[in-house]
Amino acid sequence: MMTALEILAGLALLLAGGEAMVRGAVALGRWLGLSPLVVGILIVGVATSMPEMVVSVEAVLKGHPSIAIGNILGSNTANILLVLGLTGLVKPLHRQRRALVPDGILLAGSAILFGLLGMSGVITFVEGLVMFAALAGVMAWEFTRTRRETKLARELEEELAEEVPPHPWLDHPAVAFALVITGLAMLVYGGDLFLAGATAVADHFGVSKGVIGLTLIALGTSAPELASSLVAARHGHSDVAYGNIVGSNVINILGVGGAAAMTGPLVFPPIMSSFDAPLMIAATLLMIAFFTSKKGLTRPRAAVMAACYFGYIGLRALVLNG
């Protein structure tokens, strides 16, 4: 009973803390006079990945690197197969002109890089630092590219105004800053509770902590992506739904993976480097193939993706417990 409460309370704090941090950071960005484009790409892009980062870093600090790796691989696989699968079932998503060049290549390259690093058995501090620096370069390049594409910039600014509207209470910078600090505190405490509950579940049911990272923790930290993608699809913004997943997955690999590796050696369990990482790469390539085709992500294709996810989780939890 106590374990379930820890997991639920931790997840609630992670989600609420992430939301508070996003709103406070956006308000600070507006107060500083940053353009909606900068706020949308730099602030929201990073802040929405804070739950994954907090949980992964704390997992490494507490000696459970397999949870951190499982969270990254599991979140990315869930974002593609489950989140896009369910979103496509609700409303088919159109073909994306950015699906292959440049976003698709960037995402596929990041996924393959993570898989190759995992094959060495450990991601070191230096490799983590390079990954984190690469993310900074990617975000700078994305900002420059988006600013040149007027239509894409306008869509991003409209999405930001729709999802994080200005609030009179946040007009004062002190209030906005306090909200950021409060959100960060909630993230850290929520991460502690969620991690404690998840590891207790692993011990109780005799499953590996890596499996818990791939399933329970990954699903919990992917909840914001599911919510935002469903909202975007319902409003007819299939490009936003696609962009949410691409951006989140790149940040998960380069940002979350980089930060976790700089915290301590990120040791890859053999089963993750030989099975889970290749499956994440395969899911990434499948998504790109669907979104570059003329039909886009149809309901039958979305159903295949969701079915693949549930099949993968069942196989991983019941047969390949490592």
C-alpha positions in Angstrom: 0.0 0.0 0.0 2.8 2.4 1.0 4.7 1.6 -2.2 1.6 2.4 -4.4 1.2 5.7 -2.5 4.9 6.6 -3.1 4.6 5.9 -6.8 1.3 7.9 -7.2 2.5 10.8 -5.0 5.9 10.8 -6.8 4.3 10.8 -10.2 1.9 13.6 -9.2 4.7 15.7 -7.9 6.8 15.1 -11.1 3.9 16.1 -13.4 2.9 19.1 -11.2 6.5 20.2 -10.7 7.2 20.0 -14.4 4.0 22.0 -15.2 5.0 24.7 -12.5 8.5 24.9 -13.9 7.3 25.3 -17.5 4.8 28.1 -16.5 7.3 29.9 -14.3 10.1 29.7 -16.9 7.8 30.9 -19.7 6.6 33.8 -17.6 10.3 34.7 -16.9 11.1 34.5 -20.6 8.2 36.8 -21.4 9.3 39.3 -18.7 12.9 39.2 -20.1 11.5 40.1 -23.5 12.5 36.8 -25.2 10.5 36.0 -28.3 7.8 33.3 -28.2 10.1 31.3 -30.5 13.0 31.3 -28.1 10.7 30.5 -25.2 9.0 27.7 -27.1 12.2 26.0 -28.3 14.7 26.6 -25.5 12.6 27.0 -22.3 9.6 24.7 -22.9 11.8 22.1 -24.7 14.1 21.7 -21.8 11.6 22.1 -18.9 9.2 19.5 -20.2 12.0 16.9 -20.1 12.9 17.6 -16.5 10.9 14.7 -15.0 13.0 12.2 -17.1 16.2 14.0 -16.2 15.5 14.2 -12.5 14.6 10.5 -12.3 17.5 9.3 -14.4 20.1 11.4 -12.5 18.8 10.3 -9.1 18.8 6.7 -10.3 22.5 6.9 -11.1 23.3 8.7 -7.9 21.6 5.9 -5.9 23.5 3.2 -7.8 20.8 2.1 -10.2 22.1 3.1 -13.7 19.9 0.4 -15.4 16.9 2.4 -14.3 18.3 5.5 -16.0 19.0 3.6 -19.2 15.7 1.9 -19.1 13.9 5.2 -18.6 15.6 6.7 -21.7 15.1 3.7 -23.9 11.6 3.0 -22.5 10.4 6.6 -22.8 11.6 6.9 -26.4 10.0 3.6 -27.4 6.8 4.5 -25.6 6.7 8.0 -27.1 6.9 6.5 -30.6 4.9 3.3 -30.5 2.4 4.1 -27.7 1.9 7.9 -27.7 1.9 8.3 -31.5 0.0 5.0 -31.8 -2.8 6.1 -29.5 -2.7 9.6 -31.0 -3.1 8.2 -34.5 -6.0 6.0 -33.4 -7.8 9.1 -32.1 -7.0 11.1 -35.3 -4.8 10.1 -38.2 -1.7 12.2 -38.6 -0.7 13.6 -42.0 2.6 13.1 -43.8 5.3 15.4 -42.5 7.8 17.2 -44.8 10.2 17.3 -41.9 10.0 13.6 -41.2 13.2 12.6 -43.0 15.2 15.8 -43.5 16.3 17.2 -41.1 14.3 16.1 -38.1 14.2 12.4 -38.9 17.9 12.2 -39.6 18.7 14.0 -36.4 16.5 11.6 -34.3 17.7 8.5 -36.1 21.3 9.6 -35.7 20.8 10.2 -32.0 19.1 6.9 -31.5 21.9 5.0 -33.4 24.6 6.9 -31.5 23.1 5.9 -28.1 22.8 2.3 -29.2 26.4 2.2 -30.4 27.7 3.8 -27.1 25.7 1.2 -25.3 27.4 -1.6 -27.1 30.7 -0.6 -25.4 29.0 -1.5 -22.1 29.3 1.9 -20.5 28.8 5.6 -21.4 31.5 7.6 -19.7 31.6 11.2 -18.3 33.4 12.5 -21.4 30.9 10.8 -23.8 28.0 12.3 -21.6 29.6 15.7 -21.8 29.9 15.5 -25.6 26.2 14.4 -25.8 25.1 17.3 -23.7 27.1 19.7 -25.8 25.6 18.2 -28.9 22.2 19.0 -27.6 23.1 22.6 -27.1 24.3 22.8 -30.7 21.1 21.1 -31.9 18.9 23.5 -30.1 20.8 26.5 -31.4 20.5 25.1 -34.9 16.8 24.4 -34.4 16.2 27.9 -33.3 18.0 29.4 -36.3 16.2 27.0 -38.7 12.8 27.7 -37.3 13.3 31.4 -37.3 13.9 31.3 -41.0 10.7 29.2 -41.6 7.9 31.8 -41.0 5.1 29.3 -41.1 6.8 26.9 -38.6 7.7 29.8 -36.3 4.1 31.0 -36.3 2.7 27.6 -35.5 5.1 27.2 -32.6 4.2 30.6 -31.2 0.5 29.8 -31.5 1.0 26.5 -29.8 2.9 28.2 -26.9 0.1 30.8 -26.5 -2.5 28.0 -26.5 -0.8 25.6 -24.1 0.8 28.2 -21.7 -1.3 31.3 -21.9 -0.1 34.4 -19.9 -1.5 34.7 -16.4 -1.8 38.0 -14.5 -0.3 36.4 -11.3 2.9 35.6 -13.2 3.4 39.1 -14.5 5.7 39.8 -11.5 9.2 38.2 -12.0 9.5 37.3 -8.3 6.3 35.2 -8.5 7.5 33.5 -11.7 10.9 32.8 -10.2 9.3 31.4 -7.1 7.2 29.1 -9.3 10.3 27.8 -11.0 12.0 27.1 -7.7 8.9 25.4 -6.3 8.5 23.3 -9.4 12.2 22.2 -9.2 11.7 21.2 -5.5 8.6 19.2 -6.4 10.5 17.5 -9.2 13.4 16.5 -6.9 11.1 15.3 -4.1 8.7 13.6 -6.5 11.7 11.9 -8.2 12.8 10.5 -4.8 9.3 9.1 -4.0 8.7 7.7 -7.5 12.2 6.0 -7.6 11.7 4.6 -4.1 8.3 3.1 -5.0 9.5 1.8 -8.3 12.5 0.0 -6.9 10.3 -1.5 -4.1 8.0 -2.9 -6.9 11.0 -4.4 -8.6 12.2 -6.1 -5.4 8.7 -7.3 -4.5 7.9 -8.9 -7.9 11.4 -10.1 -8.5 11.9 -8.2 -11.8 15.0 -6.3 -12.7 15.3 -2.6 -12.1 16.0 -2.2 -15.8 12.5 -3.6 -16.6 11.0 -1.2 -14.1 12.8 1.6 -15.8 11.6 0.5 -19.2 8.0 0.1 -18.1 6.6 1.8 -15.0 9.1 4.7 -14.9 9.1 5.3 -18.7 5.3 5.3 -18.9 5.1 7.7 -15.9 7.5 10.2 -17.4 5.9 9.9 -20.9 2.6 11.1 -19.6 3.1 14.8 -20.6 4.0 13.8 -24.2 0.8 11.7 -24.5 -1.3 14.6 -23.3 0.3 17.3 -25.5 0.2 15.0 -28.6 -3.5 14.2 -28.1 -4.3 17.9 -27.7 -2.3 18.8 -30.8 -3.9 16.0 -32.9 -7.4 17.0 -31.8 -6.8 20.5 -33.0 -5.5 19.3 -36.3 -1.8 20.1 -35.6 -0.3 16.8 -36.7 3.1 18.5 -37.3 3.1 19.6 -33.6 2.3 16.1 -32.4 5.2 14.8 -34.6 7.5 17.6 -33.5 6.7 17.0 -29.8 7.9 13.4 -30.0 11.0 14.1 -32.1 12.1 16.9 -29.8 11.4 14.9 -26.6 13.3 11.9 -27.9 16.3 13.8 -28.9 16.4 15.6 -25.6 16.0 12.3 -23.8 19.0 10.8 -25.5 21.4 13.7 -25.7 20.2 15.7 -22.7 19.0 13.1 -20.2 21.5 10.5 -21.3 24.3 13.1 -21.2 23.4 14.4 -17.8 23.1 10.9 -16.3 26.5 9.8 -17.7 28.1 13.0 -16.3 26.6 12.0 -12.9 28.3 8.6 -12.8 29.2 5.8 -15.2 26.2 4.8 -17.2 26.6 1.0 -17.3 24.5 -0.7 -19.9 23.0 -4.2 -19.1 23.8 -6.6 -22.0 20.1 -7.2 -22.7 19.5 -3.5 -23.1 22.3 -3.0 -25.6 21.4 -6.2 -27.6 17.6 -5.9 -27.5 16.0 -2.7 -26.1 18.3 -0.2 -27.9 17.9 -1.9 -31.3 14.2 -2.0 -30.8 14.1 1.7 -30.0 16.1 2.3 -33.2 13.7 0.1 -35.2 10.7 2.0 -33.7 12.3 5.3 -34.7 12.9 4.1 -38.3 9.3 2.8 -38.5 7.9 6.2 -37.4 10.0 8.0 -40.0 8.9 5.5 -42.7 5.2 6.1 -41.9 5.5 9.9 -41.7 7.4 10.1 -45.0 4.9 8.1 -46.9 2.0 9.7 -48.7 -0.6 8.2 -46.3 1.0 9.4 -43.2 0.1 7.7 -39.9 -3.3 6.1 -40.7 -5.4 4.3 -38.0 -4.3 0.8 -39.1 -0.7 1.9 -38.9 -1.3 3.5 -35.6 -2.9 0.3 -34.3 0.2 -1.7 -35.5 2.4 0.6 -33.5 0.4 0.4 -30.3 0.1 -3.4 -30.7 3.9 -3.6 -31.1 4.4 -1.7 -27.9 2.2 -3.9 -25.8 3.8 -7.0 -27.4 7.2 -5.6 -26.6 6.3 -4.8 -22.9 4.8 -8.2 -22.4 7.8 -10.0 -23.9 10.3 -7.9 -21.9 8.5 -8.2 -18.6 7.5 -11.8 -18.7 10.3 -13.5 -20.8 13.4 -11.2 -21.0 13.6 -10.1 -17.3 17.1 -8.5 -17.4 
